[in-house]
C-alpha cells in the first residue's frame, strides 16, 4: 500500500540536516505566486488553524506587512529538500501576574517589565511563537520532531534578542493536556489564559488559550 511505502521511505531516509528559509526573503526573491505554490504542499489535518494560516495567504500577508515572520523548515530527503514544518514569530506584549509564576521567575521578569500602576502585574514585550506545525503531506512530518521545530523557533528568538535585548518568549495553545505537557517538557511554564477571538472560536476547541512563557538563559 502507498501509505506503507511512504513510511518505509521515511525510515530509510538519509538526513543531512535542515534548512530554515524566511518567507519574506522568498517573496522578495521569487514573488508571491511562487510562494503560494510551495505553500500549497503543506498539510496539517490535526490542526486546521496551522494549515490555514500558511496556505490561505495569512502568512504571506503578515510577512509583507511585517506583522509576523514565518520560517519554512526543509529537510534533506532522498536527495532533495522537502518542506517538513514551519514556525511563525510575532512581537507582542504579555501581562504576567507576579503571583502566577515562581518568585525566581517573577524576579527575572521584573527586569524587562514596563512601568505599570499595579505591582501585581508585569507588562513585558516578548516574542510570540504564534504558529508551529509539521507537514503531514507524504508523511514529511516524520522528518522532524516537535522538540526540534520548537528549538529552531526559540533559537531564532534568541538570535534576535541578542541584538535588541530581552530574555522571554511565549506561546499560546489550546487547553489540552498533551499540548501543555509538550511545552512544559520544553521548559515553558503556564502564566495565564487568553479568551479566544471571534474568528478563532470556529477553529479551536474551548473558550480560551493557555499562555506559557520561557525565560531564556
C-alpha positions in Angstrom: 0.0 0.0 0.0 1.1 3.6 -0.7 1.0 4.5 3.0 3.4 1.7 3.9 5.7 2.6 1.0 5.8 6.2 2.3 6.6 5.0 5.8 9.4 2.9 4.5 10.8 5.8 2.6 10.8 7.9 5.7 12.6 5.2 7.7 15.4 4.8 5.2 16.0 8.5 4.6 19.4 10.0 4.8 19.3 13.0 7.0 21.8 15.8 6.1 20.4 18.5 8.3 17.8 21.2 8.0 17.5 24.5 6.1 15.5 27.4 7.5 14.2 29.8 5.0 12.5 33.2 5.6 9.2 33.5 3.8 9.8 37.3 3.4 13.1 36.5 1.6 11.3 34.0 -0.7 8.6 36.6 -1.5 11.3 39.2 -2.3 13.4 36.9 -4.5 10.7 34.7 -6.1 7.4 36.5 -5.8 4.1 35.7 -4.3 2.9 33.2 -6.9 6.0 31.1 -6.3 5.3 31.2 -2.5 1.7 30.2 -2.9 2.8 27.2 -5.0 5.3 25.9 -2.5 3.0 26.5 0.5 0.2 24.5 -1.2 2.3 21.4 -0.4 1.7 21.8 3.3 -1.0 19.9 5.1 -1.8 19.6 8.8 -5.1 17.8 9.4 -4.7 17.6 13.2 -4.5 21.4 13.4 -6.6 23.2 10.7 -5.6 26.6 12.0 -1.9 25.9 11.5 -2.6 24.8 7.9 -5.0 27.6 7.1 -2.5 30.3 8.3 0.2 29.0 5.9 -1.9 28.1 2.9 -4.6 30.8 2.8 -2.5 33.9 2.4 -2.3 34.9 6.0 1.4 34.0 6.3 2.2 35.9 3.1 0.2 39.0 4.0 1.6 39.1 7.6 5.1 38.8 6.2 4.6 41.6 3.7 3.1 43.9 6.4 5.8 42.9 8.9 3.1 41.8 11.4 4.7 38.3 11.8 7.6 36.5 10.2 7.2 32.9 9.0 10.1 30.5 8.6 9.9 27.3 6.4 11.9 24.3 7.6 13.3 22.0 4.9 14.8 18.6 5.4 17.0 16.5 3.1 15.1 13.5 2.0 16.2 11.1 -0.7 18.4 13.6 -2.5 16.0 16.6 -2.4 14.9 19.2 0.1 11.2 18.9 1.2 9.1 21.1 3.4 8.7 19.4 6.8 7.5 22.2 9.0 7.3 25.8 9.8 7.1 28.4 12.6 5.9 32.0 12.9 7.2 34.6 15.3 5.4 37.9 16.1 6.4 40.7 18.5 3.7 41.1 21.2 3.3 42.0 24.8 2.1 39.9 27.7 0.7 40.7 31.1 2.1 38.3 33.7 0.6 38.2 37.2 3.6 38.2 39.6 1.8 35.6 41.7 1.2 33.3 38.8 4.8 32.3 38.4 7.6 31.4 40.9 9.4 34.1 42.8 12.6 33.4 40.9 10.8 33.8 37.5 9.0 36.9 38.7 12.3 38.5 39.8 13.8 37.7 36.4 10.8 39.1 34.5 10.7 42.3 36.5 13.9 43.4 34.9 12.2 43.5 31.5 8.8 44.8 32.6 7.4 48.1 31.6 6.2 50.6 34.2 2.8 49.6 35.4 0.4 51.0 38.0 -0.1 47.6 39.5 2.8 45.8 41.2 0.9 42.6 40.8 1.1 42.6 37.0 4.2 42.7 34.9 3.8 44.0 31.4 6.5 42.7 29.1 7.3 43.0 25.4 8.0 39.4 24.3 8.1 37.5 21.0 5.2 35.1 20.5 5.8 31.8 18.7 2.4 32.2 17.0 2.4 29.1 14.8 4.3 25.8 14.9 3.4 23.0 12.7 4.7 19.9 10.9 3.8 18.9 7.3 1.7 15.7 7.1 1.8 15.6 3.3 3.7 12.5 2.2 4.5 11.9 5.9 7.2 14.6 5.8 6.3 15.3 9.5 8.4 12.3 10.4 11.5 14.1 9.2 11.4 16.4 12.2 10.3 16.2 15.8 8.2 18.8 17.6 11.0 19.4 20.0 13.4 20.2 17.1 11.0 22.5 15.5 10.3 24.4 18.7 14.0 24.7 19.4 14.5 26.2 15.9 11.9 28.9 16.8 13.5 29.6 20.2 16.9 29.9 18.6 15.5 32.5 16.2 14.1 34.4 19.1 17.4 34.2 21.0 19.4 35.5 18.0 17.0 38.5 17.7 17.2 39.2 21.4 21.0 39.3 21.3 20.5 42.3 19.0 17.5 44.1 20.5 17.5 42.7 24.1 15.1 40.6 26.0 15.1 37.2 27.6 11.4 36.0 27.3 9.5 34.0 24.7 5.9 32.8 25.0 3.4 30.5 23.3 -0.3 30.0 23.4 -2.0 26.6 23.0 -5.4 25.0 23.4 -6.2 23.8 26.9 -5.3 20.2 26.0 -3.1 18.1 28.4 -0.8 16.7 25.6 -0.1 20.2 24.3 0.5 21.7 27.7 2.9 18.8 28.6 4.8 19.3 25.3 5.6 22.9 26.1 6.2 22.2 29.8 8.7 19.4 28.9 10.5 22.1 26.8 10.9 24.4 29.7 7.8 26.6 29.4 5.6 27.5 32.4 1.9 28.4 32.4 1.3 32.0 33.4 -2.3 32.8 32.2 -5.2 32.4 29.8 -6.5 34.4 26.8 -10.0 34.3 25.6 -10.4 33.2 22.0 -11.1 36.0 19.5 -14.3 35.8 17.5 -12.5 34.4 14.4 -10.7 31.8 16.4 -13.8 30.2 18.0 -14.8 28.3 14.9 -11.4 26.7 14.5 -10.3 25.9 18.1 -11.8 23.9 20.9 -12.9 25.6 24.2 -13.2 29.3 25.0 -9.6 30.2 25.8 -5.9 29.5 25.1 -3.3 28.6 27.7 -0.4 31.0 27.8 3.1 29.7 28.7 6.4 31.5 28.8 10.1 30.6 28.9 12.9 32.6 30.3 15.9 32.2 28.0 19.2 31.9 29.9 
